[in-house]
Amino acid sequence: MSGRIRVALADDHAILRSGLRLLLSSRPGIEVVGEAGTAAEAIRVVEEARPDILVLDLSMPGGSGIAAIAELRRRAPGTRILVLSMHDDRSYVQTALAAGASGYLAKAAADESLLAAVRAVHRGGFFVEVRDGGRDVYPPPRAEPEEPGPLASLSRRERQVMVAVAAGHTNREVAEDLGLSVKTVESYRARLMQKLGLGSRAELTRLAVELGILSADRTPSDEG
């Protein structure tokens, strides 16, 4: 990538968006090209503006931020996603990265951390900074990274459903977040469980923990 870094902002707090716009626009080489206050608006803005980076809050009206990440990766694979969230523990980081985000930053981070994250993600790397784990900056992955073995057989939609179910969402909640019918989600869920050789949500949750998608201290009950 070269030239100006084109950034879109998605957060339901207008004052925070204004501050982010001011911060980013004041730096040479960065241009803010769109804003959104809901998950649905974020998808629309990205499709229209095609920014290099979307700075995305996970907790917005109009759907799950995690589901939005997965949907955006499908619709606009050229836009990399940097999560800026009030949640600063590793379980949220793991879930966001599993869904397709390229970076994760706590809202309590300093201005310079956000700028460093934007530049690292724009270069093709991965950037994570949270209070309980410090900062990690990863180099760009290989062009065709190998999928972890157990997930290699799953389609993109099946992975989305897996992440949501492992995080404790019901079939109805997953259906609403992904814009599917409950019956379709049930079909995806049954198919992915069969492919993975699993018989219950508890087993799916254990696998998600083993793969680093879900933190062991945030596992849901075997319901839904």
C-alpha positions in Angstrom: 0.0 0.0 0.0 1.1 3.5 -0.6 -0.1 7.1 -0.5 -2.5 8.4 2.1 -4.1 6.0 4.6 -7.8 6.2 4.1 -9.7 5.6 7.4 -13.4 5.2 8.3 -14.7 5.5 11.9 -17.5 3.4 13.4 -18.6 4.3 16.9 -22.0 5.2 18.3 -20.6 8.1 20.3 -20.4 11.2 18.1 -18.1 13.1 20.4 -15.6 10.2 20.3 -15.8 10.0 16.5 -15.1 13.8 16.4 -12.1 13.4 18.6 -10.8 10.5 16.5 -11.4 12.4 13.3 -9.5 15.4 14.6 -6.6 13.2 15.8 -6.2 11.2 12.7 -6.8 14.1 10.2 -4.1 16.2 12.0 -1.4 13.7 11.0 0.1 13.9 7.5 -0.7 11.0 5.3 -4.0 10.0 7.0 -7.5 10.9 5.7 -10.8 10.2 7.4 -13.2 9.2 4.6 -16.4 8.2 6.4 -18.2 7.7 9.8 -20.8 5.4 11.1 -22.8 5.1 14.3 -24.2 1.6 14.0 -22.9 -1.7 12.7 -25.2 -1.5 9.7 -23.9 2.0 8.8 -20.4 0.8 9.2 -21.0 -1.9 6.5 -22.6 0.7 4.2 -19.8 3.2 4.7 -17.1 0.6 4.0 -18.9 -0.6 0.9 -19.2 3.0 -0.4 -15.9 4.6 0.6 -13.7 1.5 0.5 -11.3 2.8 3.2 -7.9 1.1 3.8 -8.8 0.8 7.5 -12.0 0.8 9.5 -11.7 1.7 13.2 -14.6 -0.2 14.7 -16.2 -0.2 18.2 -17.5 -3.7 19.2 -20.6 -2.4 21.1 -22.9 -0.4 18.8 -26.6 -0.5 18.0 -27.7 -2.6 15.1 -25.9 -5.9 15.6 -22.8 -7.5 17.0 -19.5 -5.9 16.2 -18.0 -9.4 15.9 -20.6 -10.4 13.3 -19.9 -7.1 11.5 -16.2 -7.9 11.3 -16.9 -11.2 9.6 -19.4 -9.6 7.3 -17.0 -6.8 6.3 -14.2 -9.2 5.6 -16.6 -11.0 3.2 -17.9 -7.8 1.5 -14.8 -5.7 1.5 -11.7 -7.9 1.9 -9.4 -4.9 1.0 -10.4 -3.0 4.1 -8.5 -4.0 7.2 -10.3 -3.7 10.6 -8.9 -2.1 13.7 -11.1 -2.7 16.8 -11.1 0.2 19.3 -13.1 -1.1 22.3 -13.8 -0.4 26.0 -13.2 -4.1 26.6 -9.5 -4.6 27.3 -9.1 -8.3 28.2 -7.6 -11.0 26.0 -10.9 -12.9 25.4 -12.3 -10.0 23.4 -9.0 -9.7 21.4 -9.1 -13.4 20.6 -12.7 -13.3 19.4 -12.2 -10.2 17.3 -9.0 -11.6 15.6 -10.7 -14.9 15.0 -13.6 -13.1 13.2 -11.1 -11.3 10.9 -9.8 -8.1 12.6 -6.2 -7.0 12.1 -5.8 -5.1 15.3 -7.3 -4.4 18.7 -6.8 -1.4 20.9 -8.4 -0.5 24.2 -10.1 3.0 24.3 -8.0 3.8 27.3 -4.9 3.7 25.1 -2.9 6.8 24.3 -3.3 8.8 21.1 0.1 7.7 19.9 -0.9 4.0 20.3 -3.9 4.5 17.9 -1.6 6.2 15.3 0.9 3.3 15.7 -1.9 0.8 15.3 -3.3 2.5 12.2 0.2 2.5 10.5 1.0 -1.1 11.5 -2.3 -2.4 10.2 -2.0 -0.4 7.0 1.4 -2.0 6.4 -0.3 -5.4 6.6 0.7 -6.3 10.1 -1.3 -7.1 13.2 -1.4 -4.8 16.3 -2.8 -5.5 19.7 -2.5 -3.3 22.8 -4.6 -4.0 25.9 -4.0 -3.0 29.5 -3.6 -6.6 30.9 -1.3 -7.8 28.2 0.8 -5.0 26.9 1.5 -4.4 23.2 2.0 -7.0 20.5 2.9 -6.0 16.9 2.9 -8.9 14.5 4.5 -9.0 11.1 2.2 -9.5 8.0 1.1 -13.1 7.6 2.0 -15.1 4.5 -0.1 -14.5 1.5 -1.9 -17.9 2.0 -1.6 -18.7 5.7 -2.5 -22.2 6.7 -5.8 -22.6 8.5 -5.6 -24.3 11.9 -6.3 -27.9 11.3 -9.7 -28.3 12.9 -11.2 -25.3 11.1 -9.9 -26.1 7.6 -13.1 -27.9 6.6 -15.4 -25.0 7.7 -16.8 -22.4 5.3 -16.6 -18.7 6.1 -20.2 -18.7 7.3 -19.7 -21.8 9.4 -16.8 -20.1 11.1 -18.9 -17.0 11.8 -21.6 -19.2 13.4 -18.9 -21.1 15.4 -17.4 -18.0 16.9 -20.8 -16.6 17.8 -22.1 -19.9 19.3 -18.8 -20.5 21.2 -19.2 -16.9 22.7 -22.6 -17.9 24.1 -25.0 -16.4 21.6 -28.3 -18.3 21.0 -29.4 -19.4 17.5 -31.9 -16.5 17.4 -29.2 -14.0 18.3 -26.8 -15.3 15.7 -29.6 -15.2 13.1 -30.3 -11.6 13.8 -26.6 -10.6 13.8 -25.9 -12.4 10.5 -29.2 -11.6 8.8 -30.2 -15.2 8.5 -33.2 -17.3 9.5 -33.0 -19.3 12.7 -33.5 -22.5 10.6 -30.5 -21.5 8.5 -28.3 -20.9 11.5 -29.4 -24.3 12.9 -28.3 -25.9 9.7 -24.9 -24.2 9.7 -24.5 -25.1 13.4 -25.4 -28.8 12.8 -23.1 -29.0 9.8 -20.1 -27.4 11.6 -20.6 -29.6 14.6 -20.6 -32.7 12.3 -17.5 -31.5 10.5 -15.7 -31.0 13.8 -16.9 -34.2 15.3 -18.6 -32.5 18.2 -21.8 -33.4 20.1 -22.5 -30.4 22.3 -21.9 -26.6 22.8 -19.7 -27.6 25.7 -17.4 -29.5 23.4 -17.5 -26.6 20.9 -16.5 -24.2 23.6 -13.6 -26.4 24.7 -12.4 -26.5 21.1 -12.7 -22.7 20.9 -10.6 -22.3 24.0 -8.0 -24.7 22.7 -7.7 -22.7 19.5 -7.5 -19.4 21.4 -10.8 -18.1 20.0 -12.4 -17.9 23.5 -10.8 -17.3 26.9 -11.3 -20.2 29.4 -12.6 -17.7 32.0 -15.4 -16.5 29.7 -17.0 -19.9 28.7 -20.8 -19.9 28.4 -23.1 -22.6 29.7 -24.1 -25.5 27.4 -27.5 -24.0 26.5 -29.1 -22.5 23.4 
